[in-house]
Amino acid sequence: MTEEKNKDNLVKSLIVVVLAHGGNDCILLDNNDILSFEDLLSQFDADSFHLLRNNPKIFIFQACRQIIEIEATDNSAENESDPTHSTVQQYSTLSTPKKEQFHEMYATIKGEAAYRGRDGSKFIRAFILAMCYLQKSNERTIKEVTRYVHFWANQSTENMESGQLPTCTQNLAKDYFFSPRNTNPCCKN
């Protein structure tokens, strides 16, 4: 969408949710390639994505951030024919995004794993619980949702141990309010 198409300011924000395997602050892609969180974010910064300049951009990352072994890539025929052989290449971030009006939520702190159990991701479940809990509240802001996510993701449940510590960074000019109107029956109080 171009800025001309958004001249009536119909697009007021962006929310991106990434559910992936990760490590070393990168997303592990299907073909054993990797993409850093920073390179993904730079696609939506003020220089790259003019459409949303001065509008809030919220990113939610469900991915491990622990340090993983880096192996040298070996393109020999022996390894190409072995489907169990996989390597993760060293990755250098291509650019540092100009983060204006960004809010980033990560399932865990840098260097740690993001847990999931039989019932799925602790972090995503905590996010859904927070959105449902605050559904009719005038306080349904990204800051309040983040506060509840931190609390619930760190609680023990029947199927999951406690101990995950979500983290966020943000530089929003003002708090982002989610619409208080909700017609989704799964979030009834």
Secondary structure, DSSP 8 states (H G I E B T S, - for coil): --TGGGTT-----EEEEEE--EETTEEE-TTS-EEEHHHHHHTTSTTT-GGGTTS-EEEEEES-------------HHHHT-TT---------S-----SSEEEEESS-TTS---EETTEEHHHHHHHHHHHHTTT-TT-BHHHHHHHHHHHHTS--SS--S----EEEE--SS--B--S----GGG--
